[in-house]
């Protein structure tokens, strides 16, 4: 039946053309953005997951930066300790040379003082971004620990956890430390490897950082004190070697974690991509098909509109 009120063929053609144009808009949007799911209305579940994972990846990027900072700080401290060991080796050699009767210990002390000053300068300079692991302050009488942000995780209940790698600079209970100097105002309470008070054979107290041999003679008592100095320096070298080993271990652990975080970020990016990214080959092919379909729809609508003109001939 032909009707001047309703052109059924034209309505059908118009509906088909409208649907085609809607699909074209969607396909063109996917091609222009590169996303199959670019908003919540495309797929609420996938969009929510992708948004959360992108946010978590941003947090992982911050973790990676923190690990880089921690690695650099540990590396600077290790370099400082390693250089300190070399300087102490020279001080030990000077003390052994001073053990020889008749030597000018005043001149030897001048060399030792220069080395002691260089040790202090090394500890002062071993700082990165305001962090110096070779100097502590034990005044509070509590453990001194450095924590480096190392991980960010989210469990099934959406509880977020930030993990850390800890490095202990000072243990209050035992007095053990990896630091070279302690800024504690009470000299006798200082715990630094170089400024910790020790007792010589004569009963006098001294520190490796400030030992002085210029007044020593060849008497048995003075030579006994000199032997105490040599023994003390050798003991500090052993402790500094252990400290360097600990710093090397924590740096290695930090670097391994940094590599893992980088791999994890890449994996998360891949997972998010699989959820929301558009297949550009598929979408481009689909667009060409829709363009053809649109052209046919326009022609179909034109033919349907023209059919009503035949009524005028009647």
SELUMLUM-694169 format. One record per atom (N, C-alpha, C, O): y, z, x. Coordinates in steps of 0.02 Angstrom, whole numbers, plus 50000, padded with zeros to 5 digits. Layout:
# SELUMLUM-694169
YZX
...
//
This chain:
# SELUMLUM-694169
499405000050043
500005000050000
500625000050044
500665003850092
501104995650026
501744995350061
502244999650025
502294999449964
502635003650063
503125008150033
503765007850072
503765007550134
504325007950035
504975007950069
505185015050087
505655016150125
504825019950060
504985027050075
504615029550137
504895033350177
504015027350144
503605029750200
503265023950234
502885020150203
503405023250299
503065018150339
502525021750379
502645024450433
501925021650351
501375025550380
501215023050451
501105027050496
501195016550459
501025013750525
501555015750578
501385017450635
502195015650556
502725017550603
502685024950621
502805026850678
502525029150571
502455036350584
501895037650634
501965041750680
501335034250625
500775035150671
500945032950741
500785036250791
501285027250745
501495024750811
501995029450844
501965030550904
502445032150803
502945036850829
502625043250856
502815045750908
502125045850819
501775051850841
501415050650907
501425054850952
501095044850913
500735043250975
501225042551033
501085044851088
501795039251019
502295038351072
502595045051093
502715046151153
502725049451045
502995056051061
502505060051104
502715063251152
501855059751087
501355063251127
501315060551198
501245064251246
501365053851203
501355050751269
501955052951311
501885054551370
502535052951280
503135054951316
503095062251339
503335064051393
502795066551297
502705073551315
502255074251376
502385078151422
501715070351376
501265070451434
501615067851496
501505070451551
502045062751488
502405060051545
502875065151575
502925065851636
503225068851532
503675074151556
503285079251597
503505081351650
502705081251571
502295086151606
502055083451674
502085086951724
501835077251674
501585074151736
502145073251786
502055074551846
502715070851762
503285069951807
503515076651837
503725076951895
503475081951797
503655088651822
503175090951876
503385093951926
502535089451867
502045091351917
502155087551982
502085090252037
502325081051976
502435077052035
503075079252072
503085079552133
503595080852034
504225082752066
504195089652098
504515090852150
503815094352067
503765101152095
503175102152140
503175106552184
502655098152131
502045099052170
501575104252141
501055105752170
501775107152083
501375112552053
501055110251987
501365106951946
500425112151980
500085111251916
500265116851869
500305115951808
500375122851899
500595128651861
501245131051893
501235134651944
501815129151863
502455130951892
502795136651853
503295139351876
502545138351795
502825143751755
502275146951713
501725144351709
502445152551683
501945156251645
501685152351586
501115153251565
502095147851558
501875144151499
501345138851516
500985136551471
501305136951580
500785132151600
500095135351600
499615132451575
500055141351628
499425145151629
499605152251649
499695153751708
499665156651600
499915163351612
499505167251663
499785170751705
498835166651660
498405170451705
498485168151777
498575172151822
498455161451787
498515158851855
499215160051883
499295161751942
499725159251841
500415160451864
500505167751886
500835169051936
500215172451848
500275179551865
499925181051931
500205184551973
499325178351940
498965179452002
499345176552061
499405179752113
499585170352053
499935167052108
500575170752127
500735171552186
500945173052076
501565176652089
501435183152128
501795184852175
500905186752108
500725193052142
500515191752214
500715195252260
500105186552223
499855185052290
500415182552336
500415183952396
500885178852308
501455176752350
501865182852372
502085183252429
501955187552326
502305193652343
501945197552397
502255200052444
501275197952391
500875201552441
500905197952508
500895201152561
500935191252506
500985187552569
501655188852603
501695188852665
502175189952563
502815191852592
502765198552627
503055199552680
502395203152596
502295209752627
501885209052692
502025212352741
501385204652691
500975203452751
501405200452807
501285201752866
501885196452788
502345193652839
502735199252873
502845199152933
502955204152833
503305209952861
502845214052906
503055216552957
502205214552885
501705218152927
501615214552994
501585217753046
501595207952991
501515204053052
502105205153099
502015205853160
502705205453071
503305206853112
503265213853143
503445214853201
503035218753102
502975225653126
502465226053183
502565229653232
501915222353176
501405222353229
501685219153293
501535221453348
502085213953284
502405210853343
502865215753378
502885215953440
503235219553339
503685224553368
503285230053403
503465232153458
502745232353371
502325237453401
501995235053465
501945238853513
501765228853464
501445225953524
501945225653582
501765227253639
502545223653567
503065223253620
503235230153647
503315231053708
503275235153602
503435241953624
502885244753669
503015247753720
502255243653648
501685245953688
501665242353756
501505245353807
501835235953755
501825232053817
502355234553865
502245234953926
502945236153839
503485238753881
503275245553911
503385246753971
502975249853870
502755256353895
502215255553948
502215258953999
501755250853937
501215249653986
501515247254052
501305249354106
502005242654047
502325240154108
502665245854146
502635246154207
502995250354108
503325256054139
502825260654175
502955262754231
502275262154142
501765266554172
501455263254233
501355266454284
501305256854227
500995253254283
501455253154343
501235253954400
502105252154331
502585252354386
502645259354414
502735260254475
502605264454370
502625271354393
502045273154439
502125276854487
501455270354424
500875271654466
500995268954537
500825272254586
501285263054541
501435260154607
501935264454646
501855265354706
502435266954611
502925271254644
502615277854668
502765280254722
502175280654626
501835286954646
501365285754704
501285290154747
501065279854707
500645278254765
501045278554829
500815280954880
501655275954825
502095276154885
502295283354902
502325285154961
502425287354850
502595294454863
502005297954896
502095301954942
501405296554872
500805299754902
500735297754975
500555301855017
500865291354989
500825289155059
501335292755103
501195294555160
501935293755076
502455297255113
502245304455126
502355307155181
501935307755076
501725314655084
501165315255135
501145319955175
500705310455134
500165310555184
500455309555254
500235312855301
500955305155259
501275304155325
501635310455347
501655311955406
501915314155299
502275320355315
501795325855337
502015330855364
501155324955326
500665329955347
500575330155423
500335335055451
500785324755455
500715324355528
501215329155561
501805328955546
500985333455605
501435338355638
501975334755678
501855329655710
502575337455676
503125334955716
503525329255685
504015327055716
503335326855627
503715321255597
504365323855567
504435329755553
504835319255558
505485321055529
505415320855453
505475315655422
505285326755424
505165326955352
505815325955311
505795324255252
506385326955343
507015325755308
507095318255291
507305316555236
506925314055339
506965306755327
506445304555276
506585300255234
505855307455281
505335305755232
505555307755162
505425304255113
505895313655158
506135315955093
506655311155064
506695310255003
507045308055106
507545303155082
507195297355046
507425295054994
506645295055075
506255289755043
505945292154978
505945288554928
505685298254979
505365300954919
505875301754864
505735300354806
506475304154881
507005304954831
507185298254799
507295297954738
507225293054839
507375286454812
506825284154763
506965281354711
506205285554781
505645283754738
505655287954673
505515285354619
505835294254679
505895298554620
506435296054573
506355296054512
506995293954602
507535291254561
507315284754526
507505283554469
506925280754561
506675274554531
506185275954475
506165272354425
505785281354482
505335283354428
505735285254366
505545283354310
506275288954375
506695290854318
507005284654286
507035284054224
507235280054328
507545273954302
507035269754263
507195266754212
506415269554288
505885265854254
505755268754185
505695264954136
505705275254181
505575278554116
506155277454068
506045276354009
506765277854094
507355276854051
507395269754025
507615268553969
507175264954066
507235257854047
506665255354004
506725250053973
506115259154000
505535256853963
505625257853888
505245261453855
506145254653862
506315255453791
506345248653758
506595243853787
506085248253697
506115242053659
506325243553588
506005247553553
506865240553567
507135241553499
507245249053485
507125251353429
507485252653536
507635259753526
507035264353532
507115270353526
506445261553545
505835265553551
505645266253624
505555261253659
505585272553647
505375273853716
504775278553715
504835284453698
504195275853733
503575279753731
503455283653796
502945287153801
503895283053844
503795286553907
504215292853912
504175296553962
504615294253860
505015300353858
504915303753790
504955300553738
504785310253791
504675314053730
505115320253730
505435321953780
505115323753673
505455330253668
504965334953632
504875334453572
504665339453670
504155343953643
504445350453616
504075355153603
505105350653607
505425356853585
505135359453520
505055365553511
504985355053473
504735357053407
504035360053411
503825363553365
503675358853464
503005361653472
502485358453427
501975361553413
502605352353405
502125348853362
501905342353396
502215340053444
501365339553370
501115333153398
501645327753389
502015327653340
501665323253437
502125317553434
501695311253430
501345309553478
501735307753374
501325301853363
501755295953340
502205296853298
501625290253366
501955284153345
501485280153299
500905278953316
501745278353240
501345274653191
501625267553184
502225266653175
501185262653188
501375255553182
501075252753118
500465253053109
501485250053074
501235247053012
500765241353030
500955236753066
500145241553004
499645236753025
499315232852968
499005227752981
499385235152906
499055231652852
499385233052785
499735238052777
499265228552738
499485229352669
498925226952624
498695221252631
498705231152578
498145229252535
498255231552464
498635236252451
497925228252418
497955229752346
497245229952318
496865225252326
497065235552286
496385236052259
496355233452187
496855230852161
495765234052156
495655231252089
496085234552036
496195231551983
496335240552049
496765243952000
497505242952016
497935246451989
497645238152061
498325236452081
498675242152120
499295242452121
498285246452151
498565251652194
498685248752263
498235246052294
499305249352287
499495246552351
499415251752407
499605257552399
499135249552463
499035253952521
499325250652583
499185244852598
499715254552621
499985252152684
499635255852741
499685261952745
499285252152783
498915255152838
499325255352902
499795251452910
499155259852948
499515260453012
499025261253070
498455263453061
499255259453128
498905260853191
499305266353227
499895265553240
498975271853242
499315277653271
499185278153346
498635276653370
499695280253383
499615281453455
499925288253470
500525289353458
499525292753496
499745299653508
500075300253577
499755299153628
500725302053576
501085302953639
501015310053666
501055311053727
500915314853621
500885321853644
500475325953594
500565325453534
500015329953622
499605334453581
499815341653597
499715344053652
500115344853547
500405351553559
499865356753578
499995361053620
499285356253548
498765361353560
498525361453632
498395366753660
498465355553662
498195355053730
498725353553782
498615354553842
499305351053760
499835349153807
499725342353837
500105340153881
499195338853815
499055332253842
499595327253819
499835327553763
499785322753864
500305317853848
500205311553889
499885311653942
500485306053864
500505299853903
501215298353927
501335293453962
501695302653907
502395301653926
502515304053997
502165308554022
503005301154029
503155303054098
503645308854102
503605312954147
504105309254053
504615314454055
504665317853987
504535314753935
504865324153988
504965328153927
505675330953930
505865334053979
506055329753877
506755332053876
506825339153848
507375341253832
506275342753842
506295349753819
506805353753861
506785353553923
507245357253827
507775361053862
507485366553906
507805368553956
506905369053889
506585374353929
506165371053983
505645368153968
506385371554045
506065367954100
505325369654106
504915365354119
505165376154098
504465378254108
504005375854052
503395376054059
504305373453997
503895371153940
503815363553939
503475360853895
504115360153986
504075352853986
503365350453998
502995353354038
503175345153962
502475342853965
502405335953995
501845333353999
502965332754016
502915326054045
502475326054107
502425330954142
502155320454119
501705319954177
502085321154242
501795323754290
502715319254245
503095319754307
503505326154311
503655328454366
503705328854253
504145334854256
503795341254232
504125346254218
503135341054227
502765347054209
502705351554271
502535349254325
502855357954261
502845362654318
502125363854342
501665364854303
502055363754409
501405365054440
501505370454493
502075371854513
500955373254516
501005378854564
500735376754632
500175374154637
501135377854683
500925376254752
500475381754780
500385386954748
500205380554838
499755385454869
500095392054882
499775397354881
500755391854894
501125398054907
501315401854844
501565407354847
501175398854786
501345401954723
501995399454693
502155400954636
502375395554731
503005392754706
502855387154657
502355383554663
503305386354609
503215380954560
503605374754581
504115375254615
503355369054561
503685362654577
503485357454525
503025358554486
503845351954525
503655346154483
503625340054528
503985339554578
503215335354510
503155329154548
503825325454548
504005322254598
504185325954493
504815322354486
505355325054533
505835321654548
505265331354557
505805334354597
505545337954659
505905342054688
504925336454680
504665339954740
505085338154801
505345332554807
505155343054846
505585342154905
505235344954966
505035350754966
505155340955018
504795343155078
505245343655139
504995344955194
505895342655131
506315342355190
506345348855230
506465348855290
506215354555195
506255361055229
505575363555253
505535368955282
505055359655242
504395361955262
504305361455338
504565356855370
503945366355365
503795366455438
503055365155448
502695363255402
502845366055510
502135365055526
501725371455517
501155371755540
502015376455485
501645382655475
501075381455426
501085376755387
500575385755430
499995385055386
500195385555313
499925381955271
500665389955297
500885390755228
501225384455201
501085382255146
501675381555243
502025375555222
501545369555216
501605365555170
501085369055263
500595363655259
500145364355198
499925359455168
500025370755179
499635371955118
500015369455057
499725366555011
500675370755056
501085368155001
501095360555000
501075357454947
501135357555060
501135350255064
500485347355037
500485342255003
499925350755052
499285348555025
499285349054948
498995344954913
499615354254923
499665355054850
500065349354819
499895346854765
500595347154854
500995341554830
500575335154827
500595331454778
500205333954881
499785327954884
499275328054827
499165322954793
498965333854817
498465334554764
498775333454695
498475330354651
499385336254686
499725335654621
499905328354607
499805326054551
500165324854656
500345317754647
499725313654632
499735309254589
499185315054668
498565311354655
498305312654584
498065308054550
498375318954562
498155320554493
498575317054441
498315314854390
499225316554453
499675313054406
499515305654404
499535302454351
499355302754462
499165295654464
498555294454419
498515289554382
498065299154423
497465298454381
497645298854307
497375295054267
498095303454289
498305304054219
498705298054196
498635295854139
499125295354240
499505289454222
499055283354214
499175278954173
498525283054255
498035277654248
497695278054180
497585272954147
497525284254159
497225285154093
497715283254037
497515280453987
498355284954048
498865283253998
498945275653993
499005272953938
498935272154050
498975264854049
498375261854013
498435256853978
497795264954023
497185262553989
497255263253914
497085258753876
497525268953892
497625270153820
498125265253791
498025262653736
498665263953827
499165259253804
498885252153801
499025248353754
498475250453850
498155243853849
497695243053790
497655237753760
497335248453774
496865248253717
497235247453651
497025243453609
497775251253642
498145250853579
498485244053573
498535241353518
498725241253628
499025234653625
498505229353606
498645224853567
497905229953634
497375225353617
497205225753543
497095220653510
497175231853517
497025232753446
497585229753402
497445226653351
498205230753423
498775228053385
498735220353384
498845217253332
498585217353441
498555210053445
497985207353402
498055202053370
497415210853401
496855208753358
497055209053284
496895204553245
497405214553266
497615215253196
498135209953178
498135207353122
498565208453225
499075203253212
498745196553200
498955192853156
498235194953239
497865188653229
497515188653161
497505183553126
497235194353142
496895194853077
497385193853019
497235190352971
497975196953025
498485196352972
498705189052965
498805186652909
498775185553021
498965178453018
498435174352982
498595170152940
497795175652998
497255172152964
497235173852890
497105169552848
497355180252874
497345182452805
497905179052765
497785176952708
498495178552794
499055175152760
498885167852745
499035165252692
498565164552794
498365157652785
497845156952729
497875152252689
497375161652727
496865161552675
497165162652606
496975159252558
497635167252600
497965168652536
498355162452513
498335160652454
498705159152560
499065153052543
498595147752515
498755144252467
498005147152547
497515142252524
497265143852454
497205139452412
497135150352442
496895152452376
497405151152321
497235148852267
498045152852335
498575151652286
498655144152274
498755142052217
498595140152326
498655132952319
498125130152272
498275125752231
497525132552279
496975130152236
497085131952163
496845128552118
497455137352151
497585139552082
498145135552049
498095133651991
498685134252086
499285131652053
499535124952078
499945121752044
499305122552135
499565116252161
499275110252122
498705110452099
499685105052115
499465099052080
499105094352128
499275094052188
498605090752102
498275085452140
498715079252135
498705075852084
499085077752187
499585072452184
499265065552173
499565061352140
498675064452200
498335058052187
498175057252113
498285051952083
497915062552085
497725062352014
498345061551970
498345057551923
498875065351985
499465065051943
499825058351948
500095055851899
499835055452008
500145048852016
499775043451977
500085039251945
499125043751980
498715039051941
498825039951867
498875035151829
498855046151846
498955047651775
499635045251752
499705042851695
500145045851794
500815043651776
500835036151763
501155033851716
500495032451806
500475025151796
500145023351730
500365018951694
499605026851714
499255025651650
499705027351591
499725023751541
500075032951597
500515035051542
501105030151534
501325028951478
501345027451589
501885022451584
501655016351546
502025013551506
501035014251560
500745008551523
500655010351449
500805006351405
500415016251438
500305018551369
500965019151332
500995017651272
501485021251366
502145021751334
502405014851314
502685013951260
502315009951358
502545003151343
502175000351282
502484997151238
501525001651278
501134999351220
501345003051157
501355000151103
501515009451164
501745013451106
502395010851079
502495010551018
502855008851124
503505006151102
503394999551065
503704998251014
502944995451091
502794989051058
502464990250990
502624986850941
502014995050987
501674996550924
502174999050872
502134997050813
502645003350892
503145005850846
503605000150822
503814999950765
503754995650868
504174989850850
503834985550798
504144983350750
503184984250808
502804980150760
502774983650693
502844980450641
502654990250694
502604993950630
503264993850592
503264993350531
503824994150628
504484993950595
504624987050566
504944986350514
504394981950601
504514975050578
504114973450515
504314969250474
503544976750506
503114975250448
503464976750382
503334973550331
503924981550383
504274983250322
504774977850302
504984977450244
504974973650351
505444968350335
505144963050289
505514959250257
504484962650287
504164957550245
504274958850171
504214954350130
504444965150154
504574966850083
505184963050057
505214961249999
505674961750102
506284958350082
506124951150061
506484948450019
505614948150088
505424941350070
505134941049999
505154935849967
504864946649976
504584946849909
505124947549857
504974947749797
//
